[in-house]
Amino acid sequence: PFAVIEEVGAEPLRYYLMREVTLGQDGDVSLEGLYARYNNELANELGNLLSRTVSMIGKYRGGEVPQAGPEGESLAAVGEEGETMVARATELFGELNVTGALDTIWEYVRRLNRLVEEEAPWKLAKDEAQAGRLDAVLNGLAAGLRLVALAVYPVVPLTAVEILGRLGQRFGDADLLLDRARWSELEPAPVVVGPPLFPRLELED
């Protein structure tokens, strides 16, 4: 395992094992499976979502998470889904069903990725009349990622803290409590651009 940890990192390996094998049951793990989960879920779905969100906030809003504004009400359902995700994941963690908790969290990660494609912020940015909508979408993406970070903290704490830091959110002990995992708790703040959260990996033959 030490060679694998050196290659992919301890947190991605822990994520893969928890994602792939239900506690108390047999499971099938492999390097191929690890790299697939790493590239598809950690690098593409979560890492790219964070990079795109921070990049768009930088490009279109001067590097600061905007207020949601009146248009934010239209994304209330996405916020409710996020809070439901946290509650359900917390329940599953309490039952030691870590695999189920990660499934629940990743459904929401994919929901946020769909939001990017549905709203196309790069198109909204070209129309001044859509400025309010753009604020709401960028705020919503940051708020959703914050909920994901808090939910996934028990499995990959360093990754969770990195996500919060890049979004300009506080991550002291009190800030990581799940009773703070509310959509409305996002603080408009400067974002921090950084390297890929999970650089893609190629499995050597």
C-alpha positions in Angstrom: 0.0 0.0 0.0 2.9 2.4 0.6 3.8 2.5 -3.1 0.2 3.2 -4.0 0.0 6.0 -1.3 3.2 7.5 -2.8 1.6 7.4 -6.2 -1.9 8.6 -5.6 -1.9 9.9 -2.0 -3.5 8.6 1.2 -6.8 10.3 0.9 -7.6 9.1 -2.7 -6.7 5.6 -1.6 -9.0 5.9 1.5 -11.7 7.3 -0.7 -11.5 4.4 -3.2 -11.5 1.7 -0.5 -14.5 3.3 1.3 -16.3 3.8 -2.0 -15.6 0.4 -3.3 -16.0 -1.9 -0.3 -19.0 -1.8 2.0 -17.8 -2.1 5.6 -18.0 -5.7 6.8 -18.4 -7.2 3.4 -15.9 -8.6 0.9 -15.0 -6.4 -2.0 -13.0 -6.4 -5.2 -10.2 -3.8 -5.4 -7.6 -3.3 -8.1 -5.1 -0.7 -9.3 -7.3 -0.3 -12.4 -10.4 0.4 -10.2 -8.4 2.9 -8.1 -7.2 4.8 -11.1 -10.7 4.8 -12.6 -12.3 6.1 -9.5 -9.5 8.7 -9.0 -9.7 10.0 -12.6 -13.5 9.9 -13.1 -14.7 11.0 -9.7 -12.0 12.8 -7.8 -10.2 14.5 -10.8 -13.1 15.0 -13.3 -16.2 15.3 -11.2 -15.0 17.0 -8.0 -11.7 18.5 -9.0 -12.8 20.0 -12.3 -16.0 21.3 -10.7 -14.0 23.2 -8.1 -11.5 24.5 -10.7 -14.3 25.6 -13.0 -16.2 27.3 -10.2 -13.1 29.2 -8.9 -12.0 30.1 -12.4 -15.4 31.5 -13.4 -15.7 33.5 -10.2 -12.2 34.9 -11.0 -13.0 35.7 -14.6 -16.6 37.0 -14.2 -16.7 38.4 -10.7 -13.2 39.7 -10.0 -12.3 36.8 -7.8 -14.9 37.1 -5.1 -17.9 34.9 -4.5 -20.9 37.1 -5.3 -24.0 37.5 -3.3 -26.9 35.3 -4.5 -29.2 38.3 -4.9 -32.9 38.0 -5.8 -32.2 35.4 -8.5 -30.9 33.1 -5.9 -34.4 32.0 -5.0 -34.6 30.1 -8.2 -31.9 27.8 -7.0 -33.5 27.1 -3.7 -34.2 23.5 -4.8 -30.5 22.9 -5.4 -29.8 24.2 -1.9 -32.5 22.0 -0.4 -31.0 19.0 -2.2 -27.6 19.9 -0.7 -28.9 20.1 2.8 -30.8 16.8 2.3 -27.6 15.3 1.1 -25.7 16.3 4.2 -28.4 15.0 6.5 -28.6 11.7 4.7 -24.8 11.3 4.5 -24.5 12.1 8.2 -27.1 9.4 9.0 -25.3 6.8 6.9 -21.9 7.7 8.4 -23.6 7.1 11.8 -24.7 3.7 10.6 -21.1 3.0 9.5 -22.4 2.8 5.9 -19.5 4.9 4.5 -20.0 3.5 1.0 -23.7 4.6 1.1 -22.7 8.0 2.4 -20.2 8.6 -0.4 -22.8 7.5 -2.9 -25.1 10.1 -1.6 -22.5 12.8 -1.6 -21.5 12.0 -5.2 -25.0 12.2 -6.5 -24.9 15.8 -5.4 -21.5 16.4 -6.9 -23.0 15.3 -10.2 -26.0 17.5 -9.6 -23.7 20.5 -9.3 -21.9 19.5 -12.5 -25.3 19.3 -14.3 -26.1 22.8 -13.0 -23.0 24.1 -14.7 -24.0 22.6 -18.0 -27.7 23.7 -17.7 -26.9 27.3 -16.7 -23.8 27.8 -18.9 -22.3 30.7 -16.9 -20.0 31.5 -19.8 -23.1 32.4 -21.9 -24.7 34.3 -19.0 -21.6 36.4 -18.8 -22.0 37.7 -22.3 -25.4 39.2 -21.5 -25.6 42.1 -19.1 -29.3 41.4 -18.5 -28.3 38.1 -17.1 -25.9 39.5 -14.5 -28.2 38.7 -11.6 -28.6 35.2 -12.8 -24.8 34.7 -13.2 -24.4 35.9 -9.6 -26.9 33.4 -8.4 -25.4 30.5 -10.3 -21.8 31.2 -9.2 -22.9 31.7 -5.6 -24.9 28.4 -5.8 -22.0 26.5 -7.1 -19.8 27.7 -4.3 -22.5 27.1 -1.7 -23.0 23.5 -3.1 -19.2 22.8 -3.0 -19.1 24.0 0.5 -21.7 21.5 1.5 -19.9 18.7 -0.3 -16.7 19.6 1.5 -18.4 19.5 4.9 -20.1 16.2 4.1 -17.0 14.5 2.8 -14.7 15.7 5.6 -14.9 12.4 7.6 -13.3 10.5 4.7 -11.0 13.0 3.1 -10.4 15.9 5.6 -7.4 17.5 3.9 -9.3 17.6 0.6 -12.3 19.1 2.4 -10.3 21.8 4.0 -8.6 22.6 0.6 -11.9 23.0 -1.0 -13.1 25.4 1.7 -9.9 27.4 1.5 -10.1 27.8 -2.2 -13.7 29.1 -1.8 -12.5 31.6 0.8 -14.5 29.8 3.5 -13.4 29.4 7.1 -12.4 25.9 8.2 -11.7 26.1 11.9 -13.1 23.4 14.1 -16.4 25.2 14.7 -16.8 25.8 10.9 -16.6 22.1 10.2 -19.5 21.1 12.3 -22.4 19.7 10.3 -24.9 22.0 11.9 -23.1 24.7 9.9 -23.9 22.8 6.7 -26.6 25.1 5.5 -26.9 26.5 2.0 -27.3 30.0 3.4 -24.1 29.8 5.5 -21.8 30.5 2.5 -19.8 33.7 3.0 -19.1 35.9 0.0 -15.3 36.0 0.0 -12.2 36.1 -2.3 -11.5 32.7 -3.9 -8.0 31.2 -4.2 -6.8 29.8 -7.5 -4.6 26.7 -7.1 -3.3 23.7 -8.9 -5.6 20.8 -9.8 -7.1 19.3 -6.7 -6.5 15.8 -8.2 -4.1 15.8 -11.2 -5.1 13.1 -13.6 -3.1 9.9 -13.4 -2.1 7.4 -16.0 -1.7 3.7 -15.1 1.6 2.5 -16.4 1.7 -0.9 -18.2 
